[in-house]
Amino acid sequence: MLTTTTGPLLTERLVQTDEPATTTLPVATSTTMRTVLRAPVLANPGDILDVTARMQVTNDTGKNVGAGWHLWVYDIDLQPAIPVAKRPWTQIAPWTADNVDPTRHHMPMITDALWEVPPDWPAGHRAMVVLQAAAFRTTPLPGETLRVDQAYCLLTIRRLTPAPAPGS
């Protein structure tokens, strides 16, 4: 049991996925984000989502390529239905980036976050937790990509809920 300034928390649910939504990241001059992993989890105000994400890319371009990644959440259950791209997204982990050169070839990408579901979150709505990534360099060639290595992808979400008050 985790204890915060608001009291103890209980692990309510564990959600995992190891199925990437894409197998490549196109190399571009700017950050062309791609969703790599995503999973929904029930979220209520005051819950804490403990998120860990990892993936790996392989660079077969023969060039130095930058890669960046970060975590986001959005409300899946907004009504009326709003296209995903137009929903409000909340970044829950900072942008992290590194370079994968031809010698390094494979690059693990790992991030984590604790996100407290805000008080104005609609009770009973699901949060889609998303790991996004991008590949970039100053002079990309058409068709260049970094491969997303499926065997190294995993998104884990632990939903922590406030423990009931004693005697309730």
N, C-alpha and C positions, 0 to 999 in steps of 0.2 A: 504494500500500500504506500503510495506517495502522499506526502503531506505538503500543502501549500499554505500561504497566509490565509486562505479562505477555508482551510480545513483539509481533512484527508480525502484522497481520491481513490477510486476503485477502477480496475481495468474492466471495462464493460464489453469491449469487442476488439478482436484482432482481425484485420483485413490484410491480405497479401495478394500480390500478383507478380508473376514473372513472365508475362506475355507483353512484349513491347508492341506499341501501336505503329511503329515504323522500323524498317531494317536499315535505313541509311539516313545520314544527315548531309544535305547538299552543301557544298563549300561555296560560300558567297562572300561579298565584300562587306556586308553588314550582317547583323544578327537575324538570320532567317530561322526563327524558332520552330521547332517541331515537338509535338507531344511524343514522348518516348514511353512513359508508363502513366497509367491513371487507374484510380479505383475509387468507388463511392463508399461513403461511410455515413451512418446516421449521426447527426450532430444537433445538440441542444445548447442554448446559451449557458455558459459556464463550464461546458465540457472542455477538455484539453485533448487535442490531437497530437500524439507523439509520432512523428513521421521520420522514417529512415528510407533513403533511396540510394541505390547503386546501379551503375551500368558500366559498360566498357565499350570503347570504340577502337577500331583498327584503322590505321592510316596506310593505305596502299598507293597514295598519290605520288610518293617520291619527293614530296615537298613538306616544309614545315606548315602545319595547320593549327590554328587556334580552335579550342572547343570550350564552350561555356554551358552552364547548366544552373537551374534553380527550381524551387518548388512554389506551386500556386494552389489556391482553392477557389472554387466557385459553387454557387447554389444550383443543384441540378433541378430542383423542384419549383423554380420560379413559374408563376402563372400570371398572365397567359404565357404560353411557351415562347421563349425568347431564344433566338439562335445562340449557340455557345459563344461565338466570336463577339457577340454584342452584350453578353452578360457581364456584370461587374466581377472582375477577377481580383483576388487579394494575394499578393506575393508574401509567402511565409518563410522563405529562406533567401538569403542574399545571393545575387549573381556571383558565381564562382567560375574561374576560367584558368586554363593552362594550355600549353602547347604540346602537341604530339608530333615529333619530327620522325623522319624515316628510320633513324636508329632506334628510337624508343618503340615505334610501331604500334604497340597496344597501350591504351591509357585507361585506367580505372577512373571513374567519376563517382564521388560519394558526397552526399549531403544529408543533413537532418534538420529538424525543426520541432519546436513545441509551439503550438498555436492554440490560444484560448479563443473559443467560439464567442464572438461578441454578444452583448446583451440584446442587440436588435436582430439577431439571427432568428428566423421563424422556427419555433419549436417543431421538431419532427421532420425538418427538411434534411436532405442528404447533402453532404459536401463532397464534391468531386475533388480529390487530391491529385495533382498533376505534376509530374517531373517533365520539364521541358529542356531541350538542349539545342545548340546551334554550332555550326562549324564555319570558320571564316579565315580568310587571308587576303592580302592586298591585291593579288592578281590571280584570282581563281580561273581555271580553265573550264569550258563548258562540260557539264557532266561529271565533274569531280565530286566525290562523296567520301565521307567516313562511314565505315560499316559499323552498325550497332550490333554488338555480339550478344545474341539472345541468351546464351548460357550464363551470362554475367549480369543479367538484369533482375532486380528485385525491388519492389516497393512494399514497405510494411507500415501499416497504420495501426496504432494502439489508441483506442478511444477511452479516455479516462473521465469518469463522471464523479461529481461530488458525492461523498458517502452520506447516507441518511444521518440526520442528527440523532444522537442517542435518545432512546425512548420514543422514537417516532415510528 
